[in-house]
């Protein structure tokens, strides 16, 4: 079990935003790999629409 935890930690450390480089709040869905702040800036360009 310890080995599994180490692998998860190592994977999290390698995961960072493609635009700004932060490691916090990274969106991995659809292999985006951008943080939520950068995603907010580029979402409409990617075809995502905001629901009200």
LINWO-V980131 format. One record per residue. N is the residue number from 1. RES is the residue in one letter. OMEGA is omega in whole degrees, -180 to 180 (* if undefined). Layout:
n->N res->RES omega->OMEGA
n->N res->RES omega->OMEGA
This chain:
n->1 res->X omega->179
n->2 res->X omega->180
n->3 res->X omega->178
n->4 res->X omega->180
n->5 res->X omega->179
n->6 res->X omega->180
n->7 res->X omega->179
n->8 res->X omega->179
n->9 res->X omega->180
n->10 res->X omega->179
n->11 res->X omega->179
n->12 res->X omega->-180
n->13 res->X omega->-179
n->14 res->X omega->-177
n->15 res->X omega->177
n->16 res->X omega->-178
n->17 res->X omega->179
n->18 res->X omega->-175
n->19 res->X omega->-174
n->20 res->X omega->176
n->21 res->X omega->179
n->22 res->X omega->-180
n->23 res->X omega->-177
n->24 res->X omega->175
n->25 res->X omega->-179
n->26 res->X omega->179
n->27 res->X omega->-177
n->28 res->X omega->-177
n->29 res->X omega->-176
n->30 res->X omega->179
n->31 res->X omega->-180
n->32 res->X omega->-179
n->33 res->X omega->172
n->34 res->X omega->180
n->35 res->X omega->-175
n->36 res->X omega->-179
n->37 res->X omega->178
n->38 res->X omega->179
n->39 res->X omega->180
n->40 res->X omega->-180
n->41 res->X omega->-172
n->42 res->X omega->-174
n->43 res->X omega->-178
n->44 res->X omega->177
n->45 res->X omega->-180
n->46 res->X omega->178
n->47 res->X omega->176
n->48 res->X omega->-180
n->49 res->X omega->-179
n->50 res->X omega->176
n->51 res->X omega->178
n->52 res->X omega->*
